[in-house]
Protein backbone atom coordinates (compact mmCIF):
# COMPACT_ATOMS: atom_id res chain seq x y z
CA UNK A 1 0.00 0.00 0.00
CA UNK A 2 2.84 2.41 0.88
CA UNK A 3 4.65 1.64 -2.38
CA UNK A 4 1.47 2.27 -4.39
CA UNK A 5 1.01 5.61 -2.59
CA UNK A 6 4.66 6.60 -3.32
CA UNK A 7 4.21 5.77 -7.02
CA UNK A 8 1.10 7.97 -7.18
CA UNK A 9 2.95 10.79 -5.42
CA UNK A 10 5.85 10.43 -7.88
CA UNK A 11 3.45 10.71 -10.81
CA UNK A 12 1.89 13.83 -9.28
CA UNK A 13 5.41 15.19 -8.58
CA UNK A 14 6.44 14.74 -12.21
CA UNK A 15 3.30 16.58 -13.33
CA UNK A 16 3.98 19.40 -10.83
CA UNK A 17 0.78 18.82 -8.87
CA UNK A 18 2.13 17.87 -5.41
CA UNK A 19 1.80 19.94 -2.27
CA UNK A 20 4.66 20.68 0.08
CA UNK A 21 3.43 18.02 2.51
CA UNK A 22 3.40 15.37 -0.25
CA UNK A 23 6.92 16.38 -1.30
CA UNK A 24 8.04 15.95 2.32
CA UNK A 25 6.62 12.41 2.27
CA UNK A 26 8.60 11.67 -0.90
CA UNK A 27 11.80 13.10 0.60
CA UNK A 28 11.28 11.05 3.76
CA UNK A 29 10.69 7.84 1.77
CA UNK A 30 13.77 8.32 -0.43
CA UNK A 31 15.99 9.21 2.57
CA UNK A 32 15.52 5.67 3.94
CA UNK A 33 18.04 2.93 3.28
CA UNK A 34 15.58 0.57 1.62
CA UNK A 35 13.87 1.83 -1.50
CA UNK A 36 12.01 -0.25 -4.07
CA UNK A 37 14.41 -1.37 -6.83
CA UNK A 38 12.39 0.20 -9.66
CA UNK A 39 12.42 3.58 -7.81
CA UNK A 40 16.19 3.63 -7.13
CA UNK A 41 16.74 6.19 -9.89
CA UNK A 42 14.82 8.85 -7.90
CA UNK A 43 16.93 8.41 -4.74
CA UNK A 44 19.92 10.63 -5.80
CA UNK A 45 17.58 13.45 -6.79
CA UNK A 46 15.79 13.52 -3.43
CA UNK A 47 19.10 13.08 -1.56
CA UNK A 48 20.34 16.19 -3.36
CA UNK A 49 17.21 18.10 -2.33
CA UNK A 50 17.73 17.14 1.31
CA UNK A 51 21.39 18.15 1.24
CA UNK A 52 20.61 21.36 -0.58
CA UNK A 53 17.96 22.24 2.00
CA UNK A 54 20.59 22.27 4.73
CA UNK A 55 22.95 24.67 2.93
CA UNK A 56 23.17 28.23 4.19
CA UNK A 57 24.48 31.42 2.68
CA UNK A 58 27.33 32.66 4.85
CA UNK A 59 28.63 35.73 3.00
CA UNK A 60 27.89 39.22 4.28
CA UNK A 61 25.37 41.19 2.30
CA UNK A 62 26.27 44.88 2.17
CA UNK A 63 23.24 46.95 3.05
CA UNK A 64 24.72 50.34 2.24
CA UNK A 65 24.90 51.34 -1.38
CA UNK A 66 28.18 52.52 -2.76
CA UNK A 67 28.46 56.20 -3.36
CA UNK A 68 28.05 56.99 -7.03
CA UNK A 69 29.88 59.75 -8.81
CA UNK A 70 27.60 62.47 -10.11
CA UNK A 71 28.51 63.15 -13.73
CA UNK A 72 26.34 66.26 -13.94
CA UNK A 73 29.04 68.27 -12.21
CA UNK A 74 31.57 67.33 -14.89
CA UNK A 75 29.37 68.88 -17.57
CA UNK A 76 28.91 72.04 -15.47
CA UNK A 77 32.68 72.32 -15.01
CA UNK A 78 33.28 71.79 -18.75
CA UNK A 79 30.85 74.58 -19.64
CA UNK A 80 32.51 76.89 -17.11
CA UNK A 81 35.98 76.18 -18.57
CA UNK A 82 34.73 76.85 -22.10
CA UNK A 83 33.07 80.10 -21.11
CA UNK A 84 36.24 81.32 -19.37
CA UNK A 85 38.30 80.30 -22.40
CA UNK A 86 36.06 82.28 -24.75
CA UNK A 87 36.07 85.28 -22.46
CA UNK A 88 39.85 85.47 -22.01
CA UNK A 89 40.99 84.73 -25.59
CA UNK A 90 42.96 87.59 -27.09
CA UNK A 91 41.45 89.47 -29.97
CA UNK A 92 43.30 88.61 -33.18
CA UNK A 93 44.30 91.50 -35.34
CA UNK A 94 43.69 91.55 -39.08
CA UNK A 95 46.88 89.70 -39.94
CA UNK A 96 45.39 87.08 -42.27
CA UNK A 97 48.57 85.06 -42.83
CA UNK A 98 48.70 83.71 -39.26
CA UNK A 99 46.41 80.80 -40.04
CA UNK A 100 47.50 80.17 -43.63
CA UNK A 101 44.74 82.30 -45.16
CA UNK A 102 45.06 85.07 -47.70
CA UNK A 103 43.83 88.60 -47.18
CA UNK A 104 43.75 89.41 -50.87
CA UNK A 105 41.24 87.49 -53.04
CA UNK A 106 43.67 87.62 -56.01
CA UNK A 107 46.33 85.76 -54.02
CA UNK A 108 43.78 83.13 -52.96
CA UNK A 109 42.62 82.65 -56.57
CA UNK A 110 46.19 82.31 -57.81
CA UNK A 111 47.01 79.70 -55.15
CA UNK A 112 43.85 77.70 -55.84
CA UNK A 113 44.53 77.67 -59.58
CA UNK A 114 48.10 76.41 -58.96
CA UNK A 115 46.78 73.59 -56.75
CA UNK A 116 44.11 72.61 -59.26
CA UNK A 117 46.66 72.56 -62.10
CA UNK A 118 48.88 70.24 -60.06
CA UNK A 119 45.94 67.91 -59.33
CA UNK A 120 44.90 67.80 -63.00
CA UNK A 121 48.45 66.92 -64.10
CA UNK A 122 48.46 63.97 -61.70
CA UNK A 123 45.06 62.85 -62.97
CA UNK A 124 46.30 63.01 -66.57
CA UNK A 125 49.21 60.72 -65.70
CA UNK A 126 46.72 58.23 -64.26
CA UNK A 127 44.50 58.26 -67.32
CA UNK A 128 47.46 57.61 -69.66
CA UNK A 129 48.23 54.41 -67.77
CA UNK A 130 44.64 53.19 -68.22
CA UNK A 131 44.43 54.06 -71.97
CA UNK A 132 44.76 50.43 -73.09
CA UNK A 133 41.28 49.68 -71.70
CA UNK A 134 39.77 51.28 -74.81
CA UNK A 135 41.38 48.54 -76.92
CA UNK A 136 39.87 45.91 -74.63
CA UNK A 137 36.43 47.46 -75.21
CA UNK A 138 36.94 47.16 -78.97
CA UNK A 139 37.82 43.48 -78.58
CA UNK A 140 34.72 42.76 -76.52
CA UNK A 141 32.56 44.50 -79.15
CA UNK A 142 34.01 42.13 -81.79
CA UNK A 143 33.15 39.18 -79.58
CA UNK A 144 29.61 40.49 -79.43
CA UNK A 145 29.40 40.32 -83.22
CA UNK A 146 30.68 36.74 -83.13
CA UNK A 147 27.90 35.86 -80.69
CA UNK A 148 25.31 37.22 -83.13
CA UNK A 149 26.79 35.12 -85.94
CA UNK A 150 26.74 32.03 -83.75
CA UNK A 151 23.09 32.63 -82.82
CA UNK A 152 22.07 32.92 -86.47
CA UNK A 153 23.95 29.78 -87.43
CA UNK A 154 22.26 27.90 -84.58
CA UNK A 155 18.87 29.06 -85.86
CA UNK A 156 19.71 27.95 -89.42
CA UNK A 157 21.03 24.51 -88.50
CA UNK A 158 18.31 23.72 -85.99
CA UNK A 159 15.57 24.12 -88.63
N, C-alpha and C positions, 0 to 999 in steps of 0.2 A: 504494500500500500504506500509506504514512504517513497519507494523508488518510482512508482507511478506518479505520485505528487511532484517529485523532483523533475521528472521528464516534462510534465505539464508546465511547471514553472520555467524550465529552460526554454520551452517553445514560446511562452509569453515574453521571456527575457529577450529572445532573438527578435521578436516582433516589436519590442519596445513598449510593452503594455504592463510591465510589472510595477508594483509599488515598492517603496523603500523597505517595507517590512518583508515582502517576498524576496527581495534581493538579499536581505540579511539572512533569510533562511537558506538561500543558495550558497552564500558565502560560508555559513556555518557548516553546511553539508560537505562542501568541497575542502574545508579546512581539516576534516577528519582524515585519519590514516587509511581507512577502508572506503573506497569509492567503487561503484560498479565499473566493471572493465570497459563497457561501451561508452562510459562517460568520463574516462580518464583524460581525454583530450581537453576537457574544460577545466581541469584542476589547476594547471599553470596560470591560466587567466585569472581565476578567482584568488589564487595565492598572491599574484601580483597586486590585485586590488586591495587585499588585506595589508600587504606590506606598504603599499603606497598610501594607505589611509593613516599609517602611523608616522609618516614623514612630516617634518615641520620645517618651516622657513626660519632660518636663524640669522639672516643678515639684517642689519639696521636699515630702516626705511627713513630717509631724510624727510622731515616734515616741512622744513623751511625751503622756500624756493630760492634758487640762486639769483643774485642781483643781475639784472640784464642791463646792458649798455644802451643808453637812449641815443639813437642815431639822429634824432631831430636836431640836437645841438650841433652836430657836425655840419649840417646844412646851414644853420644860422651863422656859424663861424665862417664858413666858406663865403657866404654872401657878404659878411662884414669885411673880410679880407679883400674881396673884389671891389667893394665900394671904396675902401681906403686906397686901393691901388689906382682906381680911376680918378680919384680926387687929387692924389699927389703926383700924378704923372706930369712931367714937364711939357710945356707947350712947344711943339716943334715948329721951327721957323720955316720959311718957304724954300728951303734948300731941297730941291726935288731929287738930287742925285744920291741922297743918303740911303735910300732903299732900292736903288737900281732903277728908278723911274726917270723919265725925261720931262723937263719943264716945257720944252718947245715941241709942238706937234710935228714939225718938219723932221726933227731928229728921230722921233718915235717912228714916223713913217719910213724913214730911210733904214732904220735898224730892222723893222719888220720886213721890209722888202729884201734886205740882205739874207735874213733867216729863211724866208720863203724860197729864195733862189737856191740856197744851199740844200734845202729839203727836196726841191724838185730835181736837182742834179743827182741826188742819191736815188730818187725814185726812178729816174731815167736809166741809171746803171742797172737797177733791178729788172726793169722791163726788157732790156737788151738780153739778159741772161735767159729770159723765158720766151724769147722770140721763136724758138723752134716749135713751140706748141701749135702755131698756125699750120705748120706742115703736117702735124699729126691730125689736125682737123680735116685737112684735105684728104688724107689717107682714109679716114673713117667715112668721109662722104663717098669715096670710091667703093668702099665695102658696102655701103648702102645700095649703090646701083647694082652690085653683084647679087645682093639679096633679092632685088626686084627681078633680075633675070632668072634666078633660081626658082622663084615663085611661079613665074610664067611657064618655065619648062616643066615644073611639077604639074601645073594645070593641063598642059598639052599632053603629057605622057600618061596622066591618070585617065583621061577620056579615051 
